[in-house]
Amino acid sequence: MKENATEQFDILSNLASDFKKKRIIDLFKADPNRMDTFSIETAGLHLDASKQLLDNTVYAQLTKFAVKMGVPEAVENMFRGGIVNPTENRAALHVALRSSKPSDPWIPENIMSDVHNVLSKIENFVADVVSGRLKSSTGIPITDILMIGVGGSNLGPKLVCTALRENESTRLRIKFLDHLDGKGFDNLKHQLDPESTFCVIASKSFTTSETLQNAAIVEKWMDSSLKDNQRTKSQFIAITADKGKALSYGIPKDNIFRIWDWVGGRYSVWSAMGLPIALKFGFTAFKEFLAGAESMDDHFRSAPIERNMPIMLGMLGVWNVNFLGAHSYAAIPYEERLRELPSYLQQLEMESNGKRIDLNDTPIDYDSAPVTWGALGIDAQHSFSQLLHQGTRFIPVDFIISLTPPKKYMTNHDVLLANCMAQAKALMIGGNSGGTEANPHKEMTGNRPSSIISMEALDAKTLGALIALYEHKTYVQSVVWKINPFDQWGVNLGKEFAASIFADLSETSSTEEHDPSTEEQIKRYKNLRNNS
Ligand code: F6P
């Protein structure tokens, strides 16, 4: 990183040691335009980064740093379908999934026509299900969709279905089965009728063991009621990039929704993986969700670098991590409907940028992704926020709020937002809790940075823009850190080990030798398992 932009890196390092001594509140006094400089509004979102520990000089250097690191070219390269995932020799064209442009000279025509074909398939499917034209194998209308998937094949649709749940336009119930212990399905099956439930195996690879194992228990449950596996399979749908595997599994050809290699799992909510969104809220709402993301794409691609929301968010993260020493950051939504957002961002940011080898195959000597964590605001205030205010760690925060209160609960929303704004203010200015009497235990030093991202309203469009914002922020940071954000080899090794350990846990055994600790774990489990 340093060798690409030595001058800016050194300037920023010097500025950082200076800034560790500055107070954010004093920076407001020094610059009457601070609020404007560090606020950007676009696509129904407003980013207020004025409570971050930086000033104009730092930001000017950060944007120069981004330029030197090649951010503008990298943005264009991604939109034009360049190979931005070199370890898998692939483009990452999630932006094509939400493009409404009749044609884009940079995107191969077959990709755009594939995207439109799948969108039409989703539209028709939704119309058939919602109108009741599509019946289950026993001839009754479909009442429930059971989505079986993990990671990127679960977190995005779950986030959106939870966030928009008040806007549902159909009676269809959507359930998610992700955890593997069987108890999750035990709870769900009491709410489901096998005769009127459609199951979606959501798996880009169609090889993920957790998903396939869950699909197997669901299939067995349906078989026992439908008494005919062909009937069961006619109520199964696959969303996958491997049509062949889905066909061999017995999914009917027409029930297979394609995604493609060039869509990363954690970037796939805009593809057929978003089917449950379209089923629950209608195809129009799904298109609005895509349109919201597209507005953010247009902004990302065209706004000047210093007024570019994803670039600002990304470069603030770089400043906090690489110059001010943050090891983590907290994402704290003050909106119950966004309860799934922290988990979604964890996969997006940590699976993308949690890496230590750069694009030249060399270990990096600087930090890449910080730990992303967080929880709903009110829960946070009564659990971990104490540490944010008075702990020894430096942890920047993103607060996410919606500015449209539910009509029924106006005052609740006032109290909610008062709490959020109070947290951001207290983190920044600090002070003495409970009065003026000096007491070190009650003292908050403040000067802890945060940003507030406000949504005009929490609807399909703005949610699309919010998710796209974080996707692009992640990409900007990957460019600066010189890493490939679109692979995840670190996850794969665990999958490989799991396969051999599973063989050792069941009656067969693998040829793989395990370390003594793992051997002991296997032995202890087998002893208890076989005696239970
Ligand atoms: O968590 C690892 C991962 O490989 C993710 O990247 C992906 O989203 C998830 O597994 C699920 O994979 P698949 O959609 O292939 O089942």
Boltz pocket constraint, residues with backbone or C-beta under 6 A from the ligand:
constraints:
  - pocket:
      binder: B
      contacts: [[A, 150], [A, 151], [A, 152], [A, 153], [A, 202], [A, 203], [A, 204], [A, 205], [A, 206], [A, 207], [A, 208], [A, 211], [A, 265], [A, 266], [A, 351], [A, 488], [A, 491]]
      max_distance: 6.0
